[in-house]
Amino acid sequence: ATKFRSLDDAGIALLTSLKRGKTLVTLAPELAPPGAIRHLVARGVIVAAGHTRADYETMQRAIEEGLSGVTHLFNAMTQLDSRAPGVVGAAMEGVLFAGIIADGHHVHPAALRAAFRSCGPERLMLVTDAMPSVGAQTKGFMVGAQEITEKDGSLRSADGTLAGSALDMASALRNAAAMMRVSLETASQMASQTPAAFLGLSERYGRLCPGARADMVHVDDALAVQGVWIAGRRIEINARKAAFPPE
């Protein structure tokens, strides 16, 4: 509890202080003072709901203020009930962008498919919630005083609670195609074009077209990564420290 911060004037000033790039904030709408979300959005901040106990009505007020996304749909939020739609119900109306963790542990495949049918590829985004073990040789790490270990493809604390994910985006792409039963093109859209649209970066990112940045991934028929290009330059994907070209 000592790590939580209220969305007061000082907090809003900090979140709106970035001079370059995009600022994406995940917050609990029920804890945001009236008008705070509207003020953040007016200053260019992208606001999403996550780790929240907000009810459906609170979500509607937040949407009216400019909230435009939901962070890792189904996880750490109020669920869809017949008389209390919650955050999940608000997200599945298809108005908001929604990230989702397609690792087979955070969300059941049937729920993945339901989210896809409700939101569509234009609103549903693949996210990883990846933790330090992803891409590393060691499969355990500490979060504060808690030891987190990887077992059977999931990251859990000592009491069995999910603690982030061991998912990378290439695996998310494969899982989405298989679990959501969608084409590779559709899965790719949810991994690239849709997140770029959410962040307001569609002109340069998320698609291959004149004027875009030429970020590309080559996969084989088994969807294994064979090559990566960033801003048109191929990088060494097996190197521990790849040299990323500047903007």
Backbone bond lengths (Angstrom), bond angles and torsions (degrees), N, CA, C in turn:
res aa  C-N    CA-C-N  psi(-1)  N-CA   C-N-CA  omega(-1)  CA-C   N-CA-C  phi
1 A - - - 1.457 - - 1.520 111.39 -
2 T 1.325 116.98 -23.10 1.461 119.90 -179.25 1.517 112.26 -70.70
3 K 1.347 117.56 -12.69 1.457 121.15 -178.05 1.523 112.82 -94.11
4 F 1.327 117.76 -5.12 1.451 120.67 179.38 1.526 109.97 -79.43
5 R 1.327 114.89 146.44 1.461 119.82 179.64 1.519 109.01 -129.91
6 S 1.312 116.16 133.43 1.458 120.93 177.82 1.518 110.10 -74.60
7 L 1.340 114.82 149.10 1.461 119.80 179.48 1.528 108.29 -86.28
8 D 1.335 114.68 71.50 1.465 120.48 178.81 1.524 109.70 -93.77
9 D 1.334 116.66 -173.53 1.465 120.31 -177.67 1.528 111.41 -59.79
10 A 1.329 116.58 -39.43 1.468 119.98 -179.81 1.524 110.27 -66.63
11 G 1.322 116.58 -39.03 1.457 120.31 178.46 1.515 111.96 -65.58
12 I 1.313 116.62 -42.77 1.463 120.70 178.35 1.527 110.47 -64.04
13 A 1.332 116.76 -40.60 1.467 120.30 178.46 1.521 110.85 -61.68
14 L 1.333 116.84 -39.97 1.463 120.53 178.98 1.524 111.00 -65.89
15 L 1.326 116.93 -45.09 1.457 121.36 -176.29 1.525 112.81 -69.22
16 T 1.313 117.03 -21.06 1.469 120.28 -179.78 1.522 112.48 -103.86
17 S 1.318 117.10 13.21 1.469 120.50 -174.03 1.519 114.16 -89.34
18 L 1.335 118.39 -11.36 1.459 120.33 -177.47 1.519 110.77 -65.51
19 K 1.318 116.60 132.09 1.464 121.41 -176.69 1.524 112.50 -95.73
20 R 1.333 117.12 -18.86 1.466 120.98 -178.99 1.524 109.04 -132.00
21 G 1.330 115.34 159.28 1.453 120.15 174.84 1.513 113.09 73.93
22 K 1.324 114.97 -159.07 1.456 122.11 -177.86 1.516 109.71 -120.59
23 T 1.317 116.99 143.41 1.454 122.15 174.88 1.526 108.84 -111.85
24 L 1.331 115.94 120.99 1.461 122.62 177.05 1.517 107.84 -113.29
25 V 1.316 116.40 123.78 1.461 122.09 -178.27 1.520 109.60 -117.82
26 T 1.328 116.01 128.97 1.464 121.09 170.84 1.517 107.71 -102.95
27 L 1.319 115.96 127.06 1.464 120.21 -178.77 1.522 110.72 -141.46
28 A 1.318 115.24 166.80 1.461 121.91 175.23 1.529 107.75 -92.85
29 P 1.333 118.99 109.11 1.466 120.39 -174.09 1.528 113.96 -57.30
30 E 1.328 117.12 -31.42 1.464 119.45 -178.26 1.530 112.09 -68.56
31 L 1.344 117.05 -16.39 1.458 121.09 179.41 1.518 112.78 -101.84
32 A 1.327 117.30 -3.58 1.468 120.95 -179.75 1.529 109.71 -84.31
33 P 1.314 119.20 128.88 1.466 120.86 177.35 1.527 110.62 -60.77
34 P 1.322 118.61 150.53 1.465 120.69 177.78 1.525 111.25 -54.09
35 G 1.319 115.54 131.13 1.452 120.93 178.80 1.516 114.74 89.03
36 A 1.337 118.15 -12.43 1.468 120.37 -176.60 1.526 111.32 -66.31
37 I 1.331 116.89 -43.58 1.464 119.99 179.48 1.516 110.26 -64.13
38 R 1.328 116.55 -42.39 1.473 120.52 178.95 1.536 110.10 -60.21
39 H 1.309 116.72 -40.23 1.467 120.20 -179.65 1.523 110.78 -66.98
40 L 1.332 117.31 -42.60 1.467 120.44 178.32 1.521 110.88 -61.20
41 V 1.321 116.31 -46.34 1.467 120.76 -178.07 1.523 110.48 -64.40
42 A 1.323 117.16 -39.43 1.463 120.53 178.98 1.523 111.98 -62.70
43 R 1.332 117.00 -25.52 1.463 122.20 178.77 1.525 111.96 -93.38
44 G 1.343 117.52 9.81 1.452 121.08 174.73 1.512 115.86 93.03
45 V 1.317 118.27 5.03 1.464 121.15 179.40 1.527 110.04 -82.27
46 I 1.320 116.80 137.38 1.464 122.09 175.30 1.517 107.21 -91.51
47 V 1.321 117.78 125.91 1.462 121.61 -172.72 1.523 110.31 -115.33
48 A 1.334 115.12 130.18 1.464 122.06 177.20 1.525 109.00 -125.28
49 A 1.326 115.93 155.92 1.462 122.17 176.90 1.516 109.27 -97.57
50 G 1.319 116.48 136.10 1.449 120.40 177.77 1.517 110.83 -169.70
51 H 1.333 116.69 159.14 1.475 121.87 -175.84 1.528 108.34 48.57
52 T 1.320 115.37 56.74 1.453 121.29 -168.50 1.525 112.53 -136.87
53 R 1.323 114.63 148.23 1.463 122.38 173.10 1.526 111.01 -107.77
54 A 1.315 116.57 20.96 1.462 120.33 -178.12 1.519 111.11 -61.66
55 D 1.332 115.85 143.78 1.457 119.90 173.10 1.526 109.31 -89.69
56 Y 1.307 115.84 176.44 1.465 121.07 -175.52 1.530 110.93 -60.80
57 E 1.330 116.81 -41.94 1.465 120.38 -177.72 1.524 111.31 -65.22
58 T 1.322 116.71 -39.00 1.462 119.92 176.91 1.523 110.70 -64.59
59 M 1.333 116.08 -38.22 1.457 119.75 177.14 1.522 111.43 -63.00
60 Q 1.322 117.27 -39.34 1.458 119.94 179.55 1.527 111.41 -63.74
61 R 1.329 116.55 -39.07 1.464 119.62 177.12 1.525 110.61 -65.87
62 A 1.326 116.12 -38.94 1.468 119.64 178.92 1.525 110.94 -66.05
63 I 1.321 116.78 -39.20 1.468 120.78 178.01 1.522 109.98 -63.49
64 E 1.322 116.93 -39.76 1.460 120.64 177.65 1.527 111.39 -61.77
65 E 1.335 116.56 -29.83 1.464 120.56 178.87 1.521 112.40 -83.40
66 G 1.337 117.43 -9.90 1.455 119.62 176.59 1.511 116.23 120.19
67 L 1.334 118.33 1.28 1.460 120.11 175.20 1.527 109.13 -58.91
68 S 1.340 117.09 132.77 1.460 119.13 -171.78 1.519 114.82 -127.44
69 G 1.327 118.01 0.08 1.458 118.69 -177.75 1.506 113.70 -148.63
70 V 1.331 114.54 167.81 1.466 122.68 175.01 1.524 107.45 -129.30
71 T 1.327 115.85 132.04 1.463 121.53 -177.99 1.522 110.90 -90.81
72 H 1.310 117.64 130.81 1.468 127.74 -174.93 1.536 112.74 33.65
73 L 1.334 112.96 79.09 1.461 123.03 -178.17 1.526 111.46 -50.14
74 F 1.335 115.97 137.70 1.462 128.09 -179.17 1.525 113.01 84.59
75 N 1.312 118.69 -26.69 1.460 120.76 -174.19 1.521 111.10 -98.67
76 A 1.345 115.69 133.08 1.464 122.37 176.94 1.522 112.19 58.46
77 M 1.333 116.39 48.76 1.459 120.74 178.46 1.526 109.49 -160.75
78 T 1.322 116.71 167.55 1.463 121.10 177.52 1.524 109.95 -70.48
79 Q 1.337 115.58 138.30 1.449 121.61 -173.04 1.534 112.45 -91.50
80 L 1.313 115.79 174.26 1.462 122.61 179.57 1.524 109.81 -82.26
81 D 1.318 116.22 118.68 1.462 122.43 176.42 1.527 107.56 -124.96
82 S 1.309 116.49 158.04 1.469 120.26 -174.90 1.522 113.00 -58.59
83 R 1.310 118.08 -36.50 1.464 120.97 -178.52 1.532 112.82 -114.44
84 A 1.310 116.33 0.62 1.464 121.21 177.86 1.526 108.00 -140.99
85 P 1.339 117.61 86.35 1.467 120.89 -172.53 1.523 114.67 -63.38
86 G 1.333 117.58 -24.76 1.449 120.80 176.60 1.519 114.40 62.34
87 V 1.336 114.82 -166.28 1.453 120.66 179.68 1.523 110.86 -66.42
88 V 1.336 116.47 -39.88 1.460 119.98 -179.66 1.529 110.46 -61.31
89 G 1.321 117.11 -44.62 1.454 120.02 178.43 1.506 112.63 -61.71
90 A 1.341 116.79 -40.16 1.469 120.33 177.99 1.519 110.92 -64.38
91 A 1.336 116.48 -38.67 1.467 120.03 -179.12 1.518 111.58 -70.39
92 M 1.322 117.30 -36.89 1.451 120.34 -173.84 1.521 113.19 -81.98
93 E 1.328 116.81 4.59 1.462 119.39 170.99 1.522 111.27 -78.15
94 G 1.336 116.97 -10.00 1.457 119.94 174.21 1.504 115.81 85.46
95 V 1.328 117.45 11.06 1.465 120.60 178.96 1.532 110.53 -89.11
96 L 1.327 116.53 -36.39 1.452 122.50 -176.51 1.527 111.56 -93.50
97 F 1.318 115.81 156.09 1.458 120.61 164.26 1.527 107.37 -77.10
98 A 1.317 116.68 146.71 1.463 119.44 -179.37 1.523 109.92 -140.56
99 G 1.322 116.38 123.17 1.456 120.58 171.99 1.518 109.58 -82.26
100 I 1.322 117.04 150.85 1.460 120.23 -179.61 1.528 109.21 -146.80
101 I 1.337 116.11 141.34 1.459 121.94 -177.16 1.524 108.98 -96.80
102 A 1.317 116.54 104.76 1.470 121.56 -176.53 1.528 109.83 -96.02
103 D 1.341 115.94 67.34 1.458 119.38 178.86 1.526 112.97 -111.23
104 G 1.342 116.80 -0.41 1.451 120.02 -179.63 1.513 113.70 81.74
105 H 1.315 118.19 -2.16 1.464 122.72 179.14 1.534 111.45 -113.61
106 H 1.326 116.09 -43.16 1.458 119.88 -177.41 1.526 112.76 -76.36
107 V 1.328 116.89 -35.05 1.466 121.44 -175.22 1.527 108.97 -138.39
108 H 1.319 116.64 130.93 1.469 121.53 178.50 1.525 109.56 -64.66
109 P 1.337 118.04 144.17 1.469 119.85 179.36 1.523 113.82 -53.62
110 A 1.334 118.46 -36.06 1.470 120.23 178.53 1.519 110.81 -65.19
111 A 1.341 116.88 -37.33 1.459 120.52 177.25 1.526 110.50 -70.23
112 L 1.322 117.04 -34.95 1.472 120.04 174.26 1.522 110.42 -59.31
113 R 1.317 115.85 -44.82 1.466 119.75 -178.96 1.528 111.23 -67.23
114 A 1.327 116.88 -37.92 1.467 120.14 177.77 1.521 110.69 -63.74
115 A 1.326 116.05 -41.85 1.464 119.81 178.50 1.521 110.71 -64.06
116 F 1.328 116.29 -40.39 1.466 119.52 179.26 1.522 111.01 -63.68
117 R 1.320 117.00 -43.74 1.466 119.75 -179.91 1.525 111.67 -65.73
118 S 1.321 116.94 -31.72 1.465 120.37 -178.47 1.527 112.03 -80.25
119 C 1.331 116.15 -45.38 1.465 120.52 -173.86 1.521 113.15 -92.14
120 G 1.339 116.43 -33.21 1.454 120.20 -176.51 1.517 111.39 76.47
121 P 1.321 117.69 164.20 1.470 120.90 -178.25 1.518 113.43 -68.11
122 E 1.324 117.02 -15.39 1.467 119.81 178.64 1.522 112.13 -77.51
123 R 1.350 117.87 -15.14 1.461 121.22 -177.08 1.526 113.15 -124.05
124 L 1.313 118.04 -23.44 1.462 121.16 -177.91 1.529 109.50 -90.75
125 M 1.328 116.46 132.48 1.455 121.77 -176.21 1.526 110.31 -123.15
126 L 1.309 116.31 141.02 1.460 120.83 173.66 1.529 108.89 -82.92
127 V 1.317 115.59 128.01 1.471 121.63 174.89 1.523 107.84 -129.88
128 T 1.324 116.96 160.23 1.463 119.72 -175.70 1.518 113.79 -105.29
129 D 1.326 118.72 -32.89 1.474 122.09 -170.73 1.524 109.73 54.54
130 A 1.343 115.74 33.44 1.469 121.68 -173.42 1.524 111.64 -65.93
131 M 1.327 114.53 143.59 1.456 122.73 179.70 1.538 109.82 -112.45
132 P 1.358 118.62 177.15 1.470 120.53 -171.58 1.523 115.75 -58.82
133 S 1.318 118.83 -20.70 1.464 119.79 -178.43 1.527 112.85 -73.03
134 V 1.325 117.90 -19.88 1.465 120.99 -178.01 1.526 109.92 -67.83
135 G 1.312 116.11 121.02 1.451 121.28 -178.47 1.511 114.10 82.71
136 A 1.329 116.99 0.30 1.460 120.69 -179.58 1.526 110.20 -106.20
137 Q 1.311 115.94 160.19 1.461 120.14 178.32 1.513 111.61 -76.80
138 T 1.309 117.68 -34.33 1.460 121.26 178.04 1.522 109.48 -82.28
139 K 1.318 116.89 140.24 1.459 121.82 -176.02 1.527 112.94 -111.00
140 G 1.316 116.14 17.03 1.450 120.36 176.23 1.511 110.58 -136.23
141 F 1.325 117.26 154.76 1.460 121.89 179.39 1.522 107.90 -160.99
142 M 1.299 116.10 170.72 1.463 121.81 -178.39 1.527 110.19 -108.90
143 V 1.317 115.98 139.20 1.461 122.50 168.72 1.520 105.78 -119.46
144 G 1.318 115.38 101.62 1.454 118.65 -171.42 1.521 109.60 63.88
145 A 1.326 115.73 -123.19 1.470 120.30 179.43 1.520 112.49 -95.51
146 Q 1.346 116.81 0.87 1.461 120.28 -177.23 1.519 111.75 -96.20
147 E 1.322 115.88 133.82 1.455 121.00 174.86 1.522 109.15 -89.05
148 I 1.319 116.19 128.98 1.459 122.29 179.03 1.524 107.75 -111.13
149 T 1.317 116.27 130.29 1.465 120.31 -179.64 1.523 110.30 -128.25
150 E 1.330 114.73 152.87 1.457 121.14 178.82 1.523 109.51 -95.77
151 K 1.329 115.30 130.78 1.459 120.82 178.23 1.514 108.79 -145.48
152 D 1.328 115.84 126.28 1.468 121.54 178.51 1.523 112.28 54.62
153 G 1.335 116.22 35.45 1.455 120.29 175.72 1.510 115.85 84.57
154 S 1.329 117.92 5.01 1.463 120.35 177.71 1.517 109.81 -126.33
155 L 1.317 115.86 154.56 1.460 122.30 178.10 1.517 108.82 -103.44
156 R 1.334 115.71 128.57 1.462 119.56 -176.39 1.523 111.08 -140.64
157 S 1.335 113.85 150.24 1.457 120.06 173.27 1.525 108.68 -81.27
158 A 1.314 116.36 179.71 1.464 120.47 -175.81 1.519 112.86 -60.82
159 D 1.339 117.67 -30.30 1.466 120.18 -179.87 1.520 113.41 -88.43
160 G 1.350 117.09 5.56 1.460 120.84 176.61 1.508 115.46 92.53
161 T 1.325 117.51 0.84 1.463 120.88 -179.59 1.523 110.62 -73.00
162 L 1.337 116.22 135.35 1.458 120.36 175.33 1.526 109.88 -60.12
163 A 1.311 116.21 135.75 1.464 121.44 -177.80 1.522 109.18 -133.19
164 G 1.319 116.50 80.78 1.455 119.91 -173.65 1.513 109.77 72.84
165 S 1.320 116.86 -165.18 1.461 119.45 -177.23 1.514 111.74 -135.01
166 A 1.326 114.71 161.94 1.466 122.59 174.80 1.521 110.13 -101.21
167 L 1.323 116.29 25.40 1.458 122.80 -172.25 1.525 111.45 -93.93
168 D 1.339 116.34 137.19 1.462 120.92 168.01 1.531 108.01 -108.11
169 M 1.334 116.89 165.87 1.454 119.66 -172.76 1.526 112.88 -68.34
170 A 1.342 117.49 -32.00 1.460 119.36 177.23 1.524 110.22 -62.69
171 S 1.327 116.78 -40.31 1.468 120.37 177.54 1.521 111.10 -69.60
172 A 1.333 116.79 -37.37 1.462 119.99 176.61 1.513 111.12 -60.27
173 L 1.329 116.51 -39.97 1.463 121.05 177.76 1.529 110.75 -62.06
174 R 1.320 116.48 -47.67 1.473 120.62 179.20 1.529 110.68 -62.59
175 N 1.323 116.49 -44.24 1.459 119.91 -178.72 1.519 112.07 -64.85
176 A 1.328 116.62 -39.66 1.460 119.75 179.66 1.519 110.88 -62.77
177 A 1.325 116.57 -43.81 1.470 119.70 179.07 1.523 110.63 -60.91
178 A 1.326 117.17 -41.49 1.464 120.56 -176.77 1.525 112.40 -79.59
179 M 1.325 117.80 -48.64 1.465 121.52 -172.94 1.519 112.57 -78.01
180 M 1.328 116.95 -37.25 1.461 119.61 178.49 1.523 111.82 -85.57
181 R 1.353 115.29 -12.27 1.471 121.35 -179.67 1.524 111.09 60.65
182 V 1.338 114.08 49.97 1.456 120.35 179.75 1.524 108.49 -120.10
183 S 1.319 115.39 165.93 1.461 120.66 179.48 1.524 110.42 -72.36
184 L 1.323 115.60 162.68 1.450 120.64 175.93 1.521 110.65 -60.98
185 E 1.325 116.47 -38.13 1.464 120.21 179.26 1.529 110.85 -61.24
186 T 1.330 116.97 -41.79 1.459 120.96 179.90 1.517 111.11 -68.63
187 A 1.337 116.65 -43.30 1.469 120.27 177.47 1.527 110.38 -61.09
188 S 1.331 116.15 -40.45 1.461 120.35 179.37 1.520 110.99 -64.56
189 Q 1.313 116.79 -38.44 1.461 120.16 177.52 1.528 110.76 -59.84
190 M 1.333 116.71 -42.68 1.462 120.52 -179.46 1.522 112.29 -69.95
191 A 1.338 116.70 -20.24 1.461 120.79 179.54 1.520 112.93 -92.40
192 S 1.319 117.61 -13.26 1.467 119.18 -172.68 1.523 113.10 -136.47
193 Q 1.316 116.74 -66.48 1.468 120.38 -172.75 1.524 112.07 -64.83
194 T 1.316 116.88 -43.22 1.468 119.50 -177.60 1.525 112.43 -67.82
195 P 1.347 119.91 -46.06 1.470 118.73 175.06 1.526 112.92 -59.47
196 A 1.338 116.47 -37.43 1.456 119.31 178.27 1.525 110.68 -63.33
197 A 1.335 116.29 -39.29 1.463 119.88 177.96 1.523 110.82 -65.42
198 F 1.304 117.04 -41.44 1.468 121.68 178.45 1.522 111.26 -58.37
199 L 1.319 116.12 -39.56 1.459 121.02 -177.64 1.531 113.19 -87.53
200 G 1.338 116.29 -0.60 1.458 119.55 -179.13 1.518 113.19 71.31
201 L 1.340 116.37 32.78 1.467 121.48 -176.52 1.523 112.86 -118.06
202 S 1.311 117.27 19.83 1.465 121.03 -172.76 1.522 113.52 -62.03
203 E 1.311 118.24 -26.34 1.465 119.39 -177.21 1.520 112.05 -66.75
204 R 1.331 118.10 -29.10 1.465 120.40 -175.10 1.524 113.35 -118.70
205 Y 1.302 118.31 -20.13 1.457 120.95 -173.43 1.528 111.68 -126.24
206 G 1.333 115.09 157.80 1.452 120.56 170.43 1.512 116.06 87.18
207 R 1.311 118.49 -1.54 1.460 121.16 179.95 1.528 109.44 -156.86
208 L 1.302 115.48 160.76 1.465 121.50 177.68 1.519 108.64 -105.70
209 C 1.320 115.87 110.88 1.461 121.39 -178.48 1.520 107.95 -163.45
210 P 1.336 118.29 163.75 1.461 120.55 177.98 1.526 111.25 -55.54
211 G 1.323 116.13 130.36 1.454 121.39 178.98 1.507 114.89 94.60
212 A 1.345 117.29 -15.35 1.460 120.26 178.18 1.521 109.50 -81.18
213 R 1.333 117.14 173.21 1.461 121.56 -167.81 1.525 114.33 -83.82
214 A 1.300 119.75 -6.71 1.468 122.70 -179.28 1.516 111.93 61.39
215 D 1.342 115.93 48.85 1.460 121.67 169.21 1.525 106.84 -91.08
216 M 1.319 116.99 120.57 1.466 120.55 -172.94 1.524 110.99 -138.39
217 V 1.339 115.09 149.87 1.460 121.61 173.16 1.523 107.94 -128.67
218 H 1.323 115.90 128.98 1.460 121.58 177.51 1.519 108.43 -99.77
219 V 1.346 116.84 122.55 1.458 121.64 176.44 1.519 108.98 -119.28
220 D 1.341 115.58 152.80 1.458 119.67 177.50 1.520 110.16 -89.55
221 D 1.328 116.78 -172.11 1.467 120.56 -176.44 1.522 112.45 -63.02
222 A 1.333 117.17 -23.90 1.473 121.25 177.79 1.522 111.20 -90.85
223 L 1.325 116.69 7.19 1.463 124.24 -179.15 1.520 112.47 64.10
224 A 1.324 117.00 27.90 1.457 121.57 172.42 1.525 108.62 -87.28
225 V 1.318 116.95 138.60 1.465 121.55 -176.49 1.523 110.25 -70.79
226 Q 1.336 115.65 126.97 1.456 121.83 179.83 1.529 112.78 -111.57
227 G 1.299 116.40 -22.33 1.462 119.05 -179.32 1.520 111.07 -165.44
228 V 1.333 116.26 151.92 1.465 122.38 -179.79 1.521 109.12 -135.54
229 W 1.309 116.36 133.16 1.464 123.06 175.11 1.523 108.94 -122.08
230 I 1.303 116.95 132.60 1.459 122.23 175.95 1.516 108.11 -122.69
231 A 1.319 114.88 121.94 1.474 121.39 -175.88 1.517 110.58 54.19
232 G 1.338 116.43 37.78 1.448 121.43 175.99 1.507 115.61 84.67
233 R 1.321 118.58 -4.41 1.460 122.09 179.87 1.522 110.34 -106.40
234 R 1.324 114.85 132.51 1.454 118.70 177.22 1.528 109.43 -75.68
235 I 1.333 116.31 136.90 1.453 120.17 178.61 1.519 108.84 -114.53
236 E 1.311 116.30 159.09 1.456 121.91 -179.98 1.522 108.14 -83.76
237 I 1.324 117.45 106.48 1.456 120.33 -173.59 1.515 112.93 -76.70
238 N 1.333 117.58 -13.84 1.459 119.91 179.85 1.523 112.09 -93.83
239 A 1.329 115.70 -8.77 1.463 118.69 -179.45 1.527 109.17 -75.65
240 R 1.320 116.46 144.72 1.455 120.88 179.18 1.525 110.99 -65.71
241 K 1.332 115.20 -37.69 1.463 119.06 -179.16 1.530 107.49 -125.30
242 A 1.306 115.86 93.81 1.465 119.86 179.40 1.528 109.22 -75.03
243 A 1.311 115.31 144.18 1.460 120.06 179.21 1.519 108.65 -87.86
244 F 1.304 116.97 105.52 1.448 121.01 -178.99 1.521 109.83 -85.96
245 P 1.331 117.42 127.54 1.468 119.24 -179.87 1.515 110.71 -69.01
246 P 1.307 117.17 153.37 1.466 120.68 178.97 1.512 111.11 -69.54
247 E 1.325 115.13 166.73 1.468 121.05 176.25 1.531 109.70 -57.62
